[in-house]
Amino acid sequence: MTFDEALAKYPTLCATGFGISNFKPQPTHAEALRRLEADREELRTLRRTEIAIASAYLWRCQPTVTARQHSYYLKHRAEAWAIVDGERSYVSNGALITAALLADLVVRPCEPRALRLRDLGSCDPNAWVGVSKRSVDMLITRSHSRHTPVSSESRGIH
């Protein structure tokens, strides 16, 4: 799946995940749509490095046919794994979900109604991703045992 195909297939996919984050007080539907479009534009333009980091991380995970790993947990694991030039990297939840879709991994929203535009702002933005827990755990062990950080050039992140 390409980036544009992912955005077309998932109309609520944005930087925060599926739909905008839960807001209190609840925004009007028009305001929620404005926030969603701004978040989608942010994913298109500003989050490319995060998607590259998440892609490099997920590429090292073993795919599964069932989505059982939580996107927010994987986002934190990718951040811990991606020490770039001595600094821990930031990866948004939406960037992790996008990377999983681009890698053709199984992705299932935690709350299916999060895919509906009419439910913006009232749903869990996270997703379940089809990668094995064992491969995630192995990457955790490797990231904690690594003594020297890896440069951005060696990870293919520019």
C-alpha positions as CSV (number, residue, x, y, z in Angstrom):
1,M,0.0,0.0,0.0
2,T,1.3,3.5,-0.8
3,F,1.0,6.5,1.5
4,D,-1.8,8.0,-0.6
5,E,-3.6,4.7,-0.7
6,A,-3.5,4.5,3.1
7,L,-4.9,8.0,3.4
8,A,-7.7,7.2,0.9
9,K,-8.6,3.9,2.5
10,Y,-8.5,5.2,6.0
11,P,-10.2,8.7,6.0
12,T,-9.6,9.2,9.7
13,L,-5.8,8.3,9.6
14,C,-3.8,11.2,10.9
15,A,-0.8,12.0,13.1
16,T,-2.6,10.9,16.3
17,G,-3.8,7.6,14.9
18,F,-7.3,6.9,13.7
19,G,-9.3,10.1,14.3
20,I,-8.4,13.0,16.5
21,S,-7.6,12.5,20.1
22,N,-10.5,12.6,22.6
23,F,-11.1,16.2,23.5
24,K,-12.9,17.5,26.5
25,P,-15.2,19.3,25.9
26,Q,-16.2,17.5,22.8
27,P,-15.6,19.6,19.7
28,T,-18.4,20.3,17.2
29,H,-18.3,18.1,14.2
30,A,-17.1,21.0,12.0
31,E,-14.3,21.7,14.4
32,A,-13.4,18.0,14.6
33,L,-13.2,17.9,10.8
34,R,-10.9,20.9,10.7
35,R,-8.6,19.3,13.3
36,L,-8.6,16.0,11.4
37,E,-7.6,17.8,8.2
38,A,-4.8,19.7,9.9
39,D,-3.6,16.4,11.5
40,R,-3.7,14.6,8.2
41,E,-1.7,17.4,6.6
42,E,0.8,17.2,9.4
43,L,1.2,13.4,8.7
44,R,1.7,14.2,5.0
45,T,4.4,16.8,5.5
46,L,6.0,16.9,9.0
47,R,5.9,13.3,10.1
48,R,7.9,11.7,7.2
49,T,11.0,11.1,9.4
50,E,8.8,9.4,12.1
51,I,7.3,7.2,9.5
52,A,10.8,6.2,8.2
53,I,11.9,5.4,11.8
54,A,8.7,3.3,12.5
55,S,9.2,1.6,9.1
56,A,12.8,0.6,9.9
57,Y,11.7,-0.7,13.3
58,L,8.7,-2.7,12.0
59,W,10.7,-4.1,9.1
60,R,12.7,-5.9,11.9
61,C,9.6,-7.4,13.4
62,Q,8.1,-10.7,12.3
63,P,4.7,-10.2,10.7
64,T,1.7,-12.2,11.9
65,V,-1.8,-12.9,10.5
66,T,-3.5,-11.6,13.6
67,A,-3.1,-8.0,14.9
68,R,-2.3,-8.3,18.6
69,Q,0.4,-5.7,19.4
70,H,-0.9,-2.3,20.5
71,S,0.2,0.7,18.3
72,Y,0.9,3.0,21.2
73,Y,3.2,0.3,22.8
74,L,5.0,-0.2,19.5
75,K,5.4,3.5,19.0
76,H,7.3,3.7,22.3
77,R,9.3,0.6,21.4
78,A,10.3,2.2,18.1
79,E,11.3,5.4,19.9
80,A,13.5,3.4,22.3
81,W,15.0,1.4,19.4
82,A,15.8,4.4,17.3
83,I,18.6,6.2,19.1
84,V,19.7,8.5,16.2
85,D,22.9,10.4,16.6
86,G,22.8,9.9,20.4
87,E,19.2,11.2,20.7
88,R,16.0,9.2,21.3
89,S,13.7,9.8,18.4
90,Y,10.0,10.7,18.6
91,V,7.4,8.6,16.7
92,S,3.8,9.6,16.7
93,N,1.1,7.0,17.0
94,G,-0.2,7.9,13.5
95,A,3.3,7.5,12.0
96,L,3.6,4.0,13.5
97,I,0.2,3.0,12.2
98,T,1.0,4.5,8.7
99,A,4.3,2.6,8.6
100,A,2.5,-0.6,9.5
101,L,0.0,0.0,6.6
102,L,2.9,0.8,4.2
103,A,4.5,-2.5,5.2
104,D,1.3,-4.3,4.4
105,L,1.1,-5.5,8.0
106,V,-2.3,-6.4,9.5
107,V,-3.7,-3.3,11.1
108,R,-7.0,-3.2,13.0
109,P,-8.3,-0.1,14.8
110,C,-8.9,-0.8,18.5
111,E,-12.3,0.7,18.2
112,P,-13.8,0.1,14.7
113,R,-16.0,3.2,14.8
114,A,-12.8,5.3,14.9
115,L,-12.8,4.9,11.1
116,R,-16.1,6.8,10.8
117,L,-16.0,10.5,10.3
118,R,-19.1,11.0,12.3
119,D,-17.4,9.7,15.4
120,L,-14.4,12.0,15.3
121,G,-13.0,12.9,18.7
122,S,-14.9,10.3,20.7
123,C,-12.9,7.2,19.9
124,D,-9.6,5.4,20.8
125,P,-7.1,6.5,18.1
126,N,-4.9,3.4,18.6
127,A,-4.7,0.2,16.5
128,W,-3.7,-3.4,16.9
129,V,-0.8,-4.3,14.6
130,G,0.2,-7.7,13.3
131,V,3.8,-8.3,14.5
132,S,4.9,-11.0,16.8
133,K,5.5,-10.3,20.5
134,R,8.6,-12.4,20.4
135,S,10.2,-10.2,17.7
136,V,9.3,-7.1,19.6
137,D,10.8,-8.5,22.8
138,M,14.0,-9.4,21.0
139,L,14.3,-5.8,19.7
140,I,13.8,-4.5,23.2
141,T,16.6,-6.7,24.5
142,R,18.9,-5.6,21.7
143,S,18.1,-1.9,22.2
144,H,18.9,-2.1,25.9
145,S,22.2,-4.0,25.3
146,R,23.5,-1.7,22.6
147,H,26.5,0.3,23.9
148,T,26.9,2.7,21.1
149,P,24.1,4.7,19.4
150,V,23.6,4.2,15.7
151,S,23.9,7.2,13.3
152,S,21.0,8.3,11.1
153,E,23.0,7.4,8.0
154,S,23.4,3.8,9.0
155,R,19.6,3.5,9.6
156,G,18.8,5.0,6.2
157,I,16.9,7.9,7.8
158,H,17.6,11.3,6.2
